[in-house]
Amino acid sequence: MNQQEKGYVSFVLHAHLPFIHHPESENYLEEEWLFEAICETYLPLLTNFKKLVSEGVDFRITMSMTPPLLNMLDNKLLQKRYIKYLQKHIELAKKELVRTSNDKRLNMLAHYYFNRYSNDLYLFKEIYQCNLIDGFKYFQDIGVLEIITCGATHGYFPILYINENTIRAQIGIGVQTYEKYFGRKPKGIWLPECRLYSRSR
């Protein structure tokens, strides 16, 4: 019986959100998609990367960060609105602490959210100085995280390929955006809804 060749599995984290920004109003629900993603995905990732490094765990992770996401994370107005989002939720959690004081189970939940949003505010303002991109760049620079790029708008390439120039522009802007934030060319690209492509080292 012939020994079968070993295969390899690579899990790639794909970080993307559609670009949404409405400077004319603070009441667009869609902007909260970004704020929720920061709380529930990007800050926890950075926290756990830091924990792994501090514990001496030799890990390697690949993740994409798309141009729309990078541009939103770098947007000063969205950063200010994220802080307001956290402050609003902290205030609500404070009120829930009082309202649920006679219900131990619900009060514990209120404590959880008060502590969580307070910690998120501390991390975002004090630790990362509102710059999560540099937070991820640090882990790439020390060699435990490989960040790859994506098409400019996360467009579906098989449909866009009706015009080859569109594909070239998608990739070109994706590379330019990556270089702007990470200071070098990307080693790979997430082809939207298709697959990962990585150049040989």
C-alpha positions in Angstrom: 0.0 0.0 0.0 1.5 3.3 -1.1 1.9 6.0 1.5 -0.4 8.9 0.6 1.0 12.4 0.3 0.4 14.6 3.2 -1.8 17.6 2.7 -1.8 20.9 4.3 -4.7 23.0 5.7 -4.4 26.7 6.2 -7.0 28.7 8.1 -7.1 32.3 6.9 -9.0 34.9 8.9 -10.7 37.2 6.4 -11.3 40.7 7.9 -13.7 42.7 5.7 -16.6 45.1 6.0 -18.3 47.0 3.3 -17.3 50.7 3.3 -20.0 52.7 5.1 -19.5 56.3 6.3 -22.1 59.0 6.6 -20.5 62.2 7.8 -23.8 64.1 7.4 -25.4 62.1 10.3 -24.5 60.1 13.4 -27.6 58.0 13.2 -26.8 55.5 10.5 -27.2 51.9 11.8 -24.9 50.5 9.3 -21.9 52.3 10.8 -22.5 50.2 13.9 -21.4 47.1 12.0 -17.9 48.5 12.2 -18.2 49.3 15.9 -19.6 45.9 16.7 -16.8 44.3 14.7 -14.1 46.2 16.6 -15.6 45.1 19.9 -16.3 41.5 19.0 -13.5 40.7 16.6 -10.6 43.1 16.2 -9.9 44.1 19.8 -10.2 40.4 20.9 -7.8 39.4 18.2 -5.2 41.9 19.3 -5.7 41.0 22.9 -5.2 37.3 22.2 -2.2 37.9 19.9 -0.6 39.9 22.7 -1.4 37.1 25.3 0.1 34.5 23.0 3.3 36.5 22.5 3.6 37.3 26.3 3.2 33.6 27.0 6.0 32.6 24.5 3.6 30.7 22.3 5.2 30.2 18.8 2.2 30.8 16.6 1.6 31.9 13.0 -1.6 33.4 11.6 -2.6 34.7 8.2 -5.4 37.2 8.0 -6.6 39.6 5.3 -7.5 43.2 5.9 -9.4 44.6 3.0 -9.0 48.2 1.7 -12.6 49.2 2.7 -11.9 48.0 6.3 -8.5 49.7 6.5 -9.9 53.0 5.3 -12.7 52.8 7.9 -10.3 52.0 10.7 -8.2 54.9 9.7 -11.1 57.4 9.5 -10.8 60.0 12.3 -14.5 60.7 12.4 -15.4 57.0 12.6 -12.9 56.6 15.4 -14.6 59.5 17.3 -18.0 57.9 16.7 -16.7 54.5 18.0 -15.7 56.2 21.2 -19.2 57.7 21.5 -20.6 54.3 20.8 -18.7 52.8 23.7 -19.5 55.7 26.0 -23.2 55.3 25.2 -23.1 51.6 26.0 -21.1 52.1 29.2 -23.8 54.6 30.3 -26.5 52.1 29.5 -24.7 49.4 31.4 -24.5 51.7 34.4 -28.2 52.2 34.4 -28.7 48.5 34.1 -26.5 47.9 37.2 -29.0 50.0 39.1 -32.1 48.6 37.5 -31.1 45.0 38.0 -29.7 45.4 41.5 -32.4 43.0 42.9 -31.8 40.4 40.3 -28.4 38.7 40.8 -28.4 36.9 37.4 -29.3 40.0 35.3 -27.0 42.2 37.5 -24.1 39.9 36.7 -24.8 40.4 33.0 -24.9 44.2 33.4 -21.5 44.0 35.2 -20.1 41.9 32.4 -21.1 44.5 29.7 -20.0 47.5 31.9 -16.6 45.9 32.3 -16.3 44.8 28.7 -17.2 48.2 27.2 -15.1 50.0 29.7 -12.1 47.8 28.8 -12.7 48.3 25.1 -12.7 52.0 25.6 -9.4 51.8 27.6 -7.8 49.6 24.9 -8.9 51.7 22.0 -7.9 55.1 23.5 -5.1 54.4 25.8 -3.3 51.3 24.4 -3.9 51.7 20.7 -4.3 55.4 20.5 -7.3 54.9 18.2 -5.0 53.2 15.7 -5.9 49.5 15.4 -4.0 49.2 12.1 -0.7 49.8 13.8 -1.8 47.3 16.4 -2.0 44.6 13.8 1.1 45.9 12.0 3.1 45.3 15.2 2.4 41.6 15.2 3.2 41.4 11.5 6.5 43.2 12.1 7.5 40.7 14.8 6.7 37.8 12.5 3.7 36.0 14.1 1.0 37.5 11.8 1.0 37.7 8.0 -1.5 40.3 6.8 -2.6 40.0 3.2 -4.6 42.3 0.9 -7.8 42.0 -1.1 -9.4 43.7 -4.1 -10.1 47.4 -3.7 -13.9 47.0 -3.1 -14.1 43.3 -2.4 -15.7 42.9 -5.8 -16.5 39.4 -7.2 -13.7 38.9 -9.7 -15.4 36.4 -12.0 -18.1 38.9 -12.7 -15.8 41.9 -12.9 -13.5 40.0 -15.3 -15.8 41.1 -18.2 -13.4 44.0 -18.2 -9.8 43.1 -17.5 -8.9 46.7 -16.6 -11.4 46.5 -13.7 -9.6 43.5 -12.2 -6.2 45.2 -12.7 -7.5 48.3 -10.9 -9.0 46.2 -8.1 -5.7 44.5 -7.5 -3.6 47.6 -8.0 -5.5 49.7 -5.5 -5.5 46.8 -3.1 -1.7 46.6 -3.2 -1.4 50.4 -2.9 -3.6 50.5 0.1 -1.7 47.7 1.7 1.7 49.5 1.1 0.2 52.8 2.6 -0.6 51.1 5.9 2.0 48.4 6.2 5.0 49.8 4.5 5.8 46.9 2.1 4.2 44.9 -0.6 1.7 42.2 0.4 2.8 38.5 0.1 -0.7 37.3 -0.7 -4.1 38.4 -1.7 -7.6 37.2 -0.8 -9.5 36.9 -4.0 -13.1 37.9 -3.0 -15.4 34.8 -2.9 -12.8 32.8 -4.7 -9.6 31.7 -2.9 -6.3 32.7 -1.4 -3.4 33.4 -3.6 0.1 33.6 -2.1 3.4 34.1 -4.0 6.2 31.6 -3.3 8.7 32.7 -0.8 
